[in-house]
Amino acid sequence: MKSKRLSLITGISFALILQVLAAGQAIGVEPVPSRTIRGAAVMTPPPVIDTNGPQPKIVVEQPTHDFGAVAPGSISTAIFKFSNKGEGVLTISDITKTCGCTVPTLDKKEYAPGEEGTITVAYSADRGTGVRTRKLFIVSNDPVNTRFELTIKASIAQKIVYEPEKLDFAIKGVKAGAAELTLKSADDSNFAIKAISSTGEAVSAEFDPNKTAARFVLKTKIDTQKTAASSSGQLEITTTHPECPTVTVPFSVLPRFKLDPPAINILSAEGGKAVDKDLWLLSNYDEDFEVASAASKEGIIKVKNQEKMGNRYKFSLSVVPPSQETSKMFTDTFIITTKDGDKMEVACRGFYQRK
């Protein structure tokens, strides 16, 4: 008896599943992506629509909301009003989005005929500038429009503008380690500078936190000892401007030397078969220098010839990939040291030929 009951329940369940799938196929409803987790779309099941009964109809008053000018990093809120103009109960199963910068909120999921509702969307502007357009979709059991499209627009504008657009520091010359930065309020309102920080605390500037003005000229300076690990970063300036609490300015430091190419890559490598590569070391400041040593950590890279040509060096290298076992690639690091103590490293990556 238990076996017969189990078979009967299983048969009924399978039949119900087939009916639901058939209903979905009859009106052309397909699963839609709800969100993405680590690149994989999580699917929202299609709404179940009873094609024989009264049908709902979703109507949105203003499907497009334009915030106009907003500040970078600001959060704005839009409210979309909708109503059920149909004769059946409107069921909203999900609100999908195309960007993590929009967060929709819905009070409930079911709306009777004639009932109204609202969808609140919080929009987080990024740190860049320019026009942004973002889409959201109301997934419902409206048989005519199962994915009603909503649009959010915004023009991200910096309320405090700055010049230059990027701070470029030199470590040698008349203005070595210094650069001038001008901040100006776009709406001419006064503000104060409350704090200045930077990547690795490499860039600094003197300021008076009690001074308010519509324009500031900062004399920034860089500590080259703190840029050894990275020659670029960002300067963060905290202000009292109500629509621009933070100004982010990129910076870079022109290092003493340049490596060309900056990395060595080898494709279709074969174990034991040498590959010749040329590497150049140049002075960015047109200085004369001497190389004290040049060698690789793992011994995979050999120097065939080293030639000084004015204020630059040419290295003729031979890369001998180790015998391939189970690894699909190999790595090494070529290190050049000057007599002044400067050290440059060139990463080498090789990928074995597919067998």
Sine and cosine of phi, psi and omega as CSV:
sin_phi,cos_phi,sin_psi,cos_psi,sin_omega,cos_omega
0.00,0.00,-0.71,0.71,0.00,-1.00
-0.85,0.52,-0.65,0.76,-0.02,-1.00
-0.91,0.42,-0.65,0.76,-0.01,-1.00
-0.92,0.38,-0.66,0.76,0.02,-1.00
-0.90,0.44,-0.68,0.74,0.01,-1.00
-0.88,0.47,-0.67,0.74,0.01,-1.00
-0.90,0.43,-0.64,0.77,-0.01,-1.00
-0.91,0.42,-0.70,0.72,0.00,-1.00
-0.90,0.44,-0.68,0.73,0.01,-1.00
-0.89,0.46,-0.67,0.74,0.00,-1.00
-0.90,0.43,-0.66,0.75,0.02,-1.00
-0.90,0.43,-0.70,0.71,0.00,-1.00
-0.87,0.49,-0.68,0.73,-0.01,-1.00
-0.91,0.42,-0.62,0.79,0.00,-1.00
-0.91,0.41,-0.65,0.76,0.03,-1.00
-0.89,0.45,-0.66,0.75,0.03,-1.00
-0.87,0.49,-0.68,0.73,0.01,-1.00
-0.89,0.46,-0.62,0.79,0.01,-1.00
-0.91,0.41,-0.66,0.75,0.01,-1.00
-0.90,0.44,-0.70,0.71,0.01,-1.00
-0.90,0.44,-0.65,0.76,-0.02,-1.00
-0.91,0.42,-0.62,0.79,0.03,-1.00
-0.90,0.44,-0.66,0.75,0.01,-1.00
-0.90,0.44,-0.66,0.75,-0.02,-1.00
-0.94,0.35,-0.53,0.84,-0.07,-1.00
-0.90,0.43,-0.54,0.84,-0.02,-1.00
-0.97,-0.26,0.15,0.99,0.10,-1.00
0.96,0.28,0.45,0.89,-0.01,-1.00
-1.00,0.05,0.75,-0.66,0.03,-1.00
-0.83,-0.55,0.45,-0.89,0.07,-1.00
-0.87,0.50,0.57,-0.82,0.00,-1.00
-0.85,-0.53,0.55,-0.84,0.02,-1.00
-0.90,0.44,0.76,-0.65,0.05,-1.00
-1.00,-0.03,-0.68,0.74,0.01,-1.00
-0.31,-0.95,0.13,-0.99,-0.01,-1.00
-0.86,-0.51,0.76,-0.65,0.06,-1.00
-0.86,-0.50,0.94,-0.35,0.00,-1.00
0.80,0.60,0.68,0.73,0.10,-0.99
1.00,0.07,-0.12,0.99,-0.02,-1.00
-0.96,-0.27,0.81,-0.59,-0.04,-1.00
-0.97,0.26,0.75,-0.66,0.10,-1.00
-1.00,-0.08,0.86,-0.52,-0.16,-0.99
-1.00,0.06,0.70,-0.71,0.12,-0.99
-1.00,-0.01,0.81,-0.59,-0.01,-1.00
-0.86,0.50,0.53,-0.85,0.02,-1.00
-0.92,0.39,0.58,-0.82,0.03,-1.00
-0.91,0.42,0.61,-0.79,0.02,-1.00
-0.99,0.13,0.86,-0.51,-0.07,-1.00
-0.89,-0.46,0.81,-0.59,0.07,-1.00
-1.00,0.02,0.98,-0.21,-0.07,-1.00
-0.96,0.29,-0.18,0.98,-0.04,-1.00
-1.00,-0.05,-0.38,0.92,-0.07,-1.00
-0.99,-0.12,-0.14,-0.99,0.04,-1.00
-0.88,0.47,0.61,-0.79,-0.09,-1.00
-0.95,-0.30,0.63,-0.78,0.08,-1.00
-0.99,0.13,0.27,-0.96,0.07,-1.00
-0.55,-0.84,0.90,-0.44,-0.01,-1.00
-1.00,0.03,0.74,-0.67,0.04,-1.00
-0.77,-0.63,0.82,-0.57,0.02,-1.00
-0.96,-0.29,0.76,-0.65,-0.06,-1.00
-0.87,0.50,-0.80,0.60,-0.01,-1.00
-0.75,-0.66,1.00,-0.08,-0.04,-1.00
-0.92,0.39,-0.27,0.96,-0.01,-1.00
-0.88,-0.47,0.75,-0.66,0.06,-1.00
-0.84,-0.54,0.83,-0.55,0.01,-1.00
-0.94,-0.33,0.91,-0.41,0.01,-1.00
-0.96,0.28,-0.33,0.95,-0.09,-1.00
0.97,0.24,-0.61,-0.79,-0.03,-1.00
-0.99,0.16,0.80,-0.60,0.07,-1.00
-0.76,-0.65,0.36,-0.93,-0.02,-1.00
-1.00,0.06,0.51,-0.86,0.07,-1.00
-0.86,0.52,0.70,-0.71,0.02,-1.00
0.98,0.18,0.01,1.00,-0.02,-1.00
-0.99,0.15,0.33,-0.94,0.04,-1.00
-0.88,-0.47,0.83,-0.56,-0.01,-1.00
-0.85,-0.53,0.43,-0.91,-0.05,-1.00
-0.84,-0.54,0.73,-0.69,0.07,-1.00
-0.87,-0.49,0.59,-0.81,0.04,-1.00
-0.86,-0.50,0.86,-0.52,0.04,-1.00
-0.97,-0.22,0.87,-0.49,0.03,-1.00
-1.00,-0.06,0.71,-0.70,0.01,-1.00
-0.67,-0.74,0.21,-0.98,0.05,-1.00
-0.52,-0.86,0.36,-0.93,0.05,-1.00
-0.99,-0.14,0.97,-0.23,-0.03,-1.00
-1.00,-0.03,0.10,1.00,-0.01,-1.00
-1.00,-0.05,-0.19,-0.98,-0.03,-1.00
-0.96,-0.29,-0.17,0.99,0.03,-1.00
-0.95,-0.32,0.18,-0.98,0.01,-1.00
-0.95,0.32,0.78,-0.63,0.04,-1.00
-1.00,0.04,0.83,-0.56,0.03,-1.00
-0.90,-0.44,0.88,-0.48,0.05,-1.00
-0.99,-0.14,0.93,-0.37,-0.06,-1.00
-1.00,0.06,-0.40,0.92,-0.03,-1.00
-0.19,-0.98,0.31,-0.95,0.18,-0.98
-0.79,-0.61,0.96,-0.29,-0.05,-1.00
-1.00,0.01,0.36,-0.93,-0.03,-1.00
-0.64,-0.77,0.36,-0.93,-0.02,-1.00
-0.97,-0.25,-0.02,1.00,-0.04,-1.00
-0.51,-0.86,0.65,-0.76,0.04,-1.00
-0.94,0.35,-0.13,0.99,0.00,-1.00
-0.98,0.22,-0.17,0.99,0.03,-1.00
-0.92,-0.40,0.74,-0.67,0.00,-1.00
-0.81,-0.59,0.97,-0.26,-0.01,-1.00
-1.00,0.07,0.51,-0.86,0.05,-1.00
-0.74,-0.67,0.76,-0.65,0.00,-1.00
-0.82,-0.57,0.74,-0.68,-0.06,-1.00
-0.92,0.40,-0.69,0.72,0.00,-1.00
-0.47,-0.88,0.07,-1.00,-0.11,-0.99
-0.95,-0.30,-0.35,0.93,-0.06,-1.00
-0.91,-0.42,0.69,-0.72,-0.04,-1.00
-0.71,-0.71,0.82,-0.58,-0.02,-1.00
-0.95,0.31,0.29,-0.96,0.05,-1.00
-0.82,0.58,0.76,-0.65,-0.01,-1.00
1.00,0.07,-0.20,0.98,-0.04,-1.00
-0.98,0.22,0.55,-0.84,0.01,-1.00
-0.94,-0.33,0.35,-0.94,0.02,-1.00
-0.44,-0.90,0.13,-0.99,0.02,-1.00
-0.71,-0.71,0.52,-0.86,0.12,-0.99
-0.87,-0.50,0.85,-0.53,0.01,-1.00
-0.98,-0.18,0.80,-0.60,-0.03,-1.00
-0.86,-0.51,0.85,-0.53,0.09,-1.00
-1.00,-0.08,0.83,-0.56,-0.02,-1.00
-0.93,-0.37,0.83,-0.56,0.03,-1.00
-0.97,-0.23,0.92,-0.38,0.01,-1.00
-0.95,0.30,0.60,-0.80,0.04,-1.00
-0.98,0.19,-0.04,-1.00,-0.09,-1.00
-1.00,0.08,-0.10,1.00,0.00,-1.00
-0.99,0.11,-0.14,-0.99,0.05,-1.00
-0.78,-0.63,0.36,-0.93,0.01,-1.00
0.85,-0.52,-0.01,-1.00,-0.05,-1.00
-0.99,0.12,0.69,-0.73,0.03,-1.00
-0.82,-0.57,0.65,-0.76,0.09,-1.00
-0.76,-0.65,0.81,-0.59,-0.04,-1.00
-0.79,-0.62,0.57,-0.82,-0.05,-1.00
-0.91,-0.41,0.57,-0.82,0.17,-0.99
-0.73,-0.69,0.38,-0.93,-0.03,-1.00
-0.71,-0.70,0.78,-0.62,0.07,-1.00
-1.00,0.03,0.91,-0.41,0.00,-1.00
-1.00,-0.06,0.89,-0.46,-0.08,-1.00
-0.61,-0.79,-0.01,-1.00,0.03,-1.00
-1.00,-0.07,0.32,0.95,0.14,-0.99
-0.93,0.38,0.91,-0.41,-0.10,-0.99
-0.92,0.39,-0.37,0.93,-0.01,-1.00
-1.00,0.07,-0.58,0.81,-0.06,-1.00
-0.66,-0.75,0.99,0.14,-0.03,-1.00
-0.95,0.30,-0.33,0.94,0.05,-1.00
-0.76,-0.65,1.00,0.04,-0.02,-1.00
-0.98,0.21,0.80,-0.60,-0.11,-0.99
-1.00,0.02,0.75,-0.66,0.13,-0.99
-0.91,-0.41,0.56,-0.83,-0.02,-1.00
-0.79,-0.61,0.71,-0.70,0.08,-1.00
-0.87,-0.49,0.75,-0.67,0.02,-1.00
-0.83,-0.56,0.49,-0.87,0.05,-1.00
-0.37,-0.93,0.51,-0.86,0.09,-1.00
-0.90,-0.43,0.96,-0.28,-0.05,-1.00
-0.99,0.15,0.89,-0.46,-0.04,-1.00
-0.79,-0.61,0.71,-0.71,0.02,-1.00
-0.96,0.27,0.83,-0.57,0.00,-1.00
-0.98,0.18,-0.33,0.94,0.15,-0.99
-0.85,-0.53,0.90,-0.44,0.00,-1.00
-1.00,-0.08,0.41,-0.91,-0.03,-1.00
-0.62,-0.78,0.45,-0.89,0.07,-1.00
-0.69,-0.73,0.66,-0.75,-0.08,1.00
-0.96,0.29,0.12,-0.99,0.00,-1.00
-0.94,0.33,-0.32,0.95,0.03,-1.00
-0.52,-0.85,0.67,-0.74,0.05,-1.00
-1.00,0.05,0.88,-0.47,0.04,-1.00
-0.95,-0.32,0.91,-0.41,-0.02,-1.00
-0.98,-0.19,0.58,-0.81,0.12,-0.99
-0.92,-0.40,0.52,-0.86,0.00,-1.00
-0.99,-0.14,-0.11,0.99,0.04,-1.00
-0.66,-0.75,0.39,-0.92,0.00,-1.00
0.93,-0.36,-0.07,-1.00,-0.07,-1.00
-0.89,0.45,-0.68,0.74,-0.03,-1.00
-0.97,-0.25,0.59,0.81,-0.04,-1.00
-0.88,0.48,0.77,-0.64,0.08,-1.00
0.97,0.25,0.13,0.99,-0.04,-1.00
-0.73,-0.68,0.50,-0.86,0.06,-1.00
-0.40,-0.92,0.57,-0.82,-0.03,-1.00
-0.99,-0.14,0.69,-0.72,-0.02,-1.00
-0.79,-0.62,0.78,-0.62,0.01,-1.00
-0.94,-0.33,0.79,-0.62,0.07,-1.00
-0.92,-0.38,0.68,-0.73,-0.01,-1.00
-0.58,-0.81,0.70,-0.71,0.03,-1.00
-0.96,0.29,0.80,-0.60,-0.03,-1.00
-0.93,0.37,-0.45,0.89,0.02,-1.00
-0.97,-0.24,0.22,0.98,0.05,-1.00
0.90,0.44,0.26,0.97,0.05,-1.00
-0.99,0.10,0.52,-0.85,-0.01,-1.00
-0.97,0.24,0.52,-0.86,0.07,-1.00
-0.50,-0.87,0.20,-0.98,0.03,-1.00
-0.83,-0.55,0.44,-0.90,0.08,-1.00
-0.99,-0.11,0.84,-0.54,-0.08,-1.00
-0.98,-0.22,-0.46,0.89,-0.02,-1.00
-0.33,-0.94,0.46,-0.89,0.07,-1.00
-0.69,-0.73,0.79,-0.61,0.07,-1.00
-0.67,-0.74,0.22,-0.97,-0.02,-1.00
-0.43,-0.90,0.23,-0.97,0.04,-1.00
-0.85,0.52,0.84,-0.54,0.00,-1.00
0.92,0.40,0.22,0.97,-0.05,-1.00
0.80,0.60,0.59,0.81,-0.07,-1.00
-0.99,0.11,-0.50,0.87,-0.05,-1.00
-0.93,-0.36,0.68,-0.74,0.00,-1.00
-0.65,-0.76,0.24,-0.97,0.05,-1.00
-0.33,-0.94,0.58,-0.81,0.04,-1.00
-0.99,0.11,0.63,-0.78,0.01,-1.00
-0.41,-0.91,0.34,-0.94,0.04,-1.00
-0.95,-0.30,0.94,-0.35,-0.05,-1.00
-0.91,0.40,-0.23,0.97,-0.01,-1.00
-1.00,-0.06,-0.12,0.99,-0.03,-1.00
-1.00,0.04,0.72,-0.70,0.09,-1.00
-0.88,-0.47,0.64,-0.77,0.00,-1.00
-0.26,-0.96,0.24,-0.97,0.07,-1.00
-1.00,-0.01,-0.15,0.99,-0.03,-1.00
-0.53,-0.85,0.70,-0.71,0.04,-1.00
-0.76,-0.65,0.59,-0.81,0.13,-0.99
-0.87,-0.49,0.92,-0.38,-0.03,-1.00
-0.98,-0.21,0.70,-0.72,0.09,-1.00
-0.98,-0.17,0.99,-0.12,-0.05,-1.00
-1.00,0.07,0.48,-0.88,0.06,-1.00
-0.66,-0.75,0.42,-0.91,-0.08,-1.00
-0.84,-0.54,0.61,-0.80,0.09,-1.00
-0.99,-0.11,0.98,-0.22,-0.08,-1.00
-0.90,0.44,-0.38,0.93,0.03,-1.00
-0.92,0.39,-0.44,0.90,-0.02,-1.00
-1.00,-0.01,-0.01,1.00,0.03,-1.00
-0.95,-0.30,0.24,0.97,-0.03,-1.00
-0.90,0.44,-0.62,0.79,-0.03,-1.00
-0.97,0.24,-0.55,0.83,-0.01,-1.00
-0.55,-0.84,0.69,-0.72,-0.04,-1.00
-1.00,-0.08,0.22,0.98,0.01,-1.00
-0.55,-0.84,0.29,-0.96,0.00,-1.00
0.05,-1.00,-0.38,-0.93,-0.03,-1.00
-0.72,-0.69,0.58,-0.82,0.09,-1.00
-0.97,-0.25,0.84,-0.54,-0.02,-1.00
-0.96,-0.29,0.86,-0.52,-0.01,-1.00
-0.90,-0.43,0.88,-0.48,0.01,-1.00
-1.00,-0.02,0.79,-0.62,-0.05,-1.00
-0.82,-0.57,0.13,-0.99,0.07,-1.00
-0.99,-0.15,0.10,0.99,0.02,-1.00
-0.90,0.44,0.80,-0.60,-0.09,-1.00
-0.89,0.45,-0.43,0.90,-0.02,-1.00
-0.95,-0.33,0.11,0.99,0.03,-1.00
-0.48,-0.87,0.96,0.28,-0.04,-1.00
-0.93,0.37,-0.39,0.92,-0.04,-1.00
-0.66,-0.75,0.69,-0.72,0.11,-0.99
-0.90,-0.43,0.80,-0.60,-0.02,-1.00
-0.93,-0.37,0.86,-0.51,-0.04,-1.00
-0.87,-0.50,0.85,-0.53,0.04,-1.00
-0.96,0.29,0.49,-0.87,0.08,-1.00
-0.63,-0.77,0.38,-0.93,0.08,-1.00
-0.55,-0.84,0.39,-0.92,0.01,-1.00
-0.86,-0.51,0.79,-0.61,0.04,-1.00
-0.98,0.22,0.94,-0.35,-0.05,-1.00
-0.94,0.34,0.20,-0.98,-0.03,-1.00
-0.92,0.39,-0.56,0.83,-0.08,-1.00
-0.81,-0.59,0.36,-0.93,0.07,-1.00
-0.77,-0.63,0.71,-0.71,0.05,-1.00
-0.96,-0.27,0.73,-0.68,-0.01,-1.00
-0.70,-0.71,0.92,-0.39,0.00,1.00
-0.97,0.23,0.33,-0.94,-0.02,-1.00
-0.96,0.30,-0.26,0.96,0.02,-1.00
-0.51,-0.86,0.40,-0.91,0.01,-1.00
-0.93,-0.37,0.86,-0.51,0.02,-1.00
-0.84,-0.54,0.70,-0.72,0.00,-1.00
-0.79,-0.61,0.82,-0.57,0.02,-1.00
-0.96,-0.29,0.45,-0.89,0.02,-1.00
0.80,0.59,0.70,0.72,-0.01,-1.00
-0.95,0.30,0.50,-0.87,0.07,-1.00
-0.83,-0.55,0.73,-0.68,-0.03,-1.00
-0.84,0.55,0.80,-0.60,0.03,-1.00
0.99,0.12,-0.13,0.99,-0.02,-1.00
-0.99,-0.12,0.91,-0.42,-0.09,-1.00
-0.93,0.37,0.58,-0.82,0.08,-1.00
-0.82,-0.58,0.82,-0.57,-0.03,-1.00
-1.00,0.05,0.67,-0.74,0.02,-1.00
-0.65,-0.76,0.56,-0.83,0.09,-1.00
-0.96,-0.29,0.65,-0.76,0.02,-1.00
-0.74,-0.67,0.73,-0.68,0.00,-1.00
-0.92,-0.38,0.65,-0.76,0.12,-0.99
-0.87,-0.50,0.88,-0.47,-0.09,-1.00
-0.84,-0.54,0.46,-0.89,0.09,-1.00
-1.00,0.00,0.82,-0.57,0.04,-1.00
-0.96,0.26,-0.23,0.97,-0.05,-1.00
-0.90,-0.44,0.32,0.95,0.05,-1.00
0.82,0.58,0.68,0.73,0.01,-1.00
-0.98,-0.17,0.43,-0.90,0.14,-0.99
-1.00,0.07,0.66,-0.75,0.00,-1.00
-0.48,-0.88,0.26,-0.97,0.00,-1.00
-0.80,-0.60,0.65,-0.76,0.05,-1.00
-1.00,0.02,0.78,-0.62,0.01,-1.00
-1.00,0.01,-0.63,0.78,-0.02,-1.00
-0.41,-0.91,0.40,-0.91,0.05,-1.00
-0.45,-0.89,0.90,-0.44,-0.04,-1.00
-0.33,-0.94,0.25,-0.97,0.01,-1.00
-0.96,-0.28,0.40,-0.92,-0.03,-1.00
-0.92,0.38,-0.71,0.70,-0.11,-0.99
-1.00,-0.08,-0.13,0.99,0.00,-1.00
0.98,0.18,0.15,0.99,0.02,-1.00
-0.97,0.26,-0.52,0.85,-0.01,-1.00
-0.99,-0.15,0.81,-0.59,0.02,-1.00
-0.90,-0.44,0.59,-0.81,0.05,-1.00
-1.00,-0.01,0.92,-0.39,0.05,-1.00
-0.99,0.17,-0.62,0.78,-0.02,-1.00
-0.40,-0.92,0.61,-0.79,0.02,-1.00
-0.77,-0.63,0.87,-0.49,-0.11,-0.99
-0.77,-0.64,0.78,-0.62,0.07,-1.00
-1.00,-0.01,0.77,-0.64,-0.03,-1.00
-0.76,-0.65,1.00,0.04,-0.07,-1.00
0.94,0.35,-0.84,-0.55,0.00,-1.00
-0.99,-0.15,0.60,0.80,0.04,-1.00
-0.46,-0.89,0.32,-0.95,0.03,-1.00
-0.83,-0.56,0.59,-0.80,0.12,-0.99
-0.90,-0.43,0.81,-0.59,0.03,-1.00
-0.94,-0.35,0.86,-0.52,0.11,-0.99
-1.00,-0.08,0.92,-0.40,-0.14,-0.99
-0.93,-0.36,0.45,-0.89,0.10,-1.00
-0.82,-0.57,0.89,-0.46,-0.01,-1.00
-0.97,-0.23,0.88,-0.47,-0.02,-1.00
-0.94,-0.35,0.98,-0.22,-0.01,-1.00
-0.88,0.48,0.68,-0.73,0.06,-1.00
-0.93,0.38,0.29,-0.96,0.00,-1.00
-0.87,0.50,0.73,-0.69,-0.04,-1.00
-0.98,0.21,0.76,-0.65,0.06,-1.00
-0.91,-0.41,-1.00,-0.04,0.04,-1.00
-0.95,-0.33,-0.31,0.95,-0.05,-1.00
-0.96,0.28,0.53,-0.85,0.04,-1.00
-1.00,-0.07,-0.15,0.99,-0.03,-1.00
-0.48,-0.88,0.17,-0.99,0.08,-1.00
-0.65,-0.76,0.36,-0.93,0.00,-1.00
-0.68,-0.74,0.40,-0.92,0.08,-1.00
-0.37,-0.93,0.23,-0.97,0.03,-1.00
-0.74,-0.68,0.82,-0.58,0.02,-1.00
-0.99,-0.12,0.81,-0.58,-0.11,-0.99
-0.89,-0.45,0.79,-0.62,0.05,-1.00
-0.89,-0.45,0.77,-0.63,0.02,-1.00
-0.85,-0.53,0.75,-0.66,0.03,-1.00
-1.00,-0.01,0.23,-0.97,0.01,-1.00
-0.93,0.36,-0.31,0.95,0.05,-1.00
-1.00,0.09,-0.05,1.00,0.04,-1.00
0.99,-0.13,0.00,1.00,0.06,-1.00
-0.94,0.33,0.67,-0.74,-0.01,-1.00
-0.82,-0.58,0.79,-0.61,0.05,-1.00
-0.87,-0.49,0.65,-0.76,0.00,-1.00
-0.86,-0.51,0.68,-0.73,0.03,-1.00
-0.87,-0.49,0.87,-0.49,0.01,-1.00
-0.98,0.20,0.65,-0.76,0.04,-1.00
-0.84,-0.54,0.78,-0.62,0.06,-1.00
-0.77,-0.64,0.72,-0.69,0.02,-1.00
-0.79,-0.61,0.63,-0.78,-0.01,-1.00
-0.88,-0.48,0.82,-0.57,-0.07,-1.00
-0.94,0.34,0.47,-0.88,0.04,-1.00
-0.93,0.38,0.67,-0.75,0.01,-1.00
-0.93,0.37,0.65,-0.76,-0.01,-1.00
-0.99,-0.15,0.00,0.00,0.00,0.00
